[in-house]
Amino acid sequence: MTTTAPFQLGSISTGTVKPEDLVFSFANILAERQPNGKYDRLITSALLTAKSRPGFGFVLNNNAILSRLTNALNQLCPPFVYFGAHCQHKNRICSCPPGDRADFGFWPDWPAIHENMRPDTEDGNNEYFLWKDEVIFKFDGPACLTVMDLDRNFLWSTV
């Protein structure tokens, strides 16, 4: 796994669920984080759609664009991180604070993390080696997690 700068978790849009606002926020963060212009066409289409006149077609187009932007942003996430509303974990083990459906960003996928913390992956020092995912989890306290690649390069952290 090749690593670059640490991945920044947290909010990118708060206080609104209006599609036109979300399209602008999602498209702008995708433009900042995309590799090599991979999503330029999607970003341009999203921004043009968001600027169009409101109406029935506007809502349908924005919802379709939001779905495509969300999928693209999820593809940019490192292991065990998701893009979406905070917190989306329903009826699952989760150490996230209660979610705000108008708080969108990049969040730890606590249910997936907990599912992968098996005794056979723990080394006795609060580190879990996940060979299939090519990551190491290191816990430094409740909900204080550092995720590294197998070469111990820092990927992201909740600290």
GIBELBEL-V58680 format. One record per residue. RES is the residue in one small letter. SS is DSSP state (H for helix, E for strand, L for the rest). PHI is phi in whole degrees, -180 to 180 (none if undefined). NEAR is the number of other C-alpha atoms within 8 Angstrom. Layout:
# GIBELBEL-V58680
RES;SS;PHI;NEAR
RES;SS;PHI;NEAR
This chain:
# GIBELBEL-V58680
m;L;none;4
t;L;-96;3
t;L;-117;8
t;L;-126;4
a;L;-68;5
p;L;-58;8
f;L;-81;7
q;L;-92;6
l;L;-85;11
g;E;125;7
s;E;-72;9
i;E;-124;11
s;E;-154;11
t;E;-133;8
g;L;81;6
t;L;-149;9
v;L;-124;8
k;L;-67;6
p;H;-53;11
e;H;-65;9
d;H;-70;10
l;H;-66;12
v;H;-59;15
f;H;-62;11
s;H;-62;10
f;H;-65;13
a;H;-65;12
n;H;-66;9
i;H;-70;9
l;H;-65;13
a;H;-61;11
e;H;-70;6
r;H;-104;7
q;L;-68;10
p;L;-88;5
n;L;52;4
g;L;67;7
k;L;-55;6
y;L;-111;10
d;H;-56;8
r;H;-65;6
l;H;-64;9
i;H;-63;13
t;H;-61;8
s;H;-61;8
a;H;-64;13
l;H;-68;11
l;H;-66;8
t;H;-64;10
a;H;-65;13
k;H;-86;7
s;L;-71;7
r;L;-69;5
p;L;-62;7
g;L;165;6
f;H;-59;6
g;H;-63;7
f;H;-61;12
v;H;-63;10
l;H;-62;8
n;H;-64;9
n;H;-64;14
n;H;-65;9
a;H;-66;8
i;H;-64;10
l;H;-59;12
s;H;-62;8
r;H;-66;9
l;H;-65;14
t;H;-61;11
n;H;-61;8
a;H;-64;10
l;H;-65;11
n;H;-66;9
q;H;-68;6
l;L;-85;8
c;L;-71;11
p;L;-73;7
p;L;-56;6
f;L;68;10
v;E;-130;10
y;E;-127;10
f;E;-106;12
g;E;162;10
a;E;-74;12
h;E;-102;13
c;L;-100;11
q;L;-101;7
h;L;-82;8
k;L;-107;4
n;L;55;4
r;L;-134;6
i;L;-61;8
c;L;-156;7
s;L;-107;6
c;L;-73;7
p;L;-68;5
p;L;-52;6
g;L;-80;10
d;E;-118;8
r;E;-63;9
a;E;-108;11
d;E;-121;14
f;E;-103;13
g;E;175;13
f;E;-107;14
w;E;-133;12
p;E;-63;9
d;L;-92;9
w;H;-57;11
p;H;-59;10
a;H;-66;8
i;H;-63;9
h;H;-63;8
e;H;-64;7
n;H;-94;7
m;L;-87;9
r;L;-99;7
p;H;-56;5
d;H;-73;4
t;H;-104;9
e;E;-91;12
d;L;-101;8
g;L;94;5
n;L;-120;5
n;L;62;9
e;E;-118;11
y;E;-120;11
f;E;-99;12
l;E;-109;11
w;L;-63;7
k;L;-61;4
d;L;-90;6
e;L;58;10
v;E;-138;12
i;E;-122;13
f;E;-96;12
k;E;-125;10
f;E;-99;11
d;L;-116;8
g;L;144;6
p;L;-58;5
a;L;61;7
c;L;-106;10
l;E;-121;12
t;E;-117;14
v;E;-114;12
m;E;-127;13
d;E;-79;13
l;L;-68;10
d;L;-91;5
r;L;68;7
n;L;-79;8
f;E;-65;9
l;E;-104;13
w;E;-164;11
s;E;-152;9
t;L;-99;9
v;L;-78;5
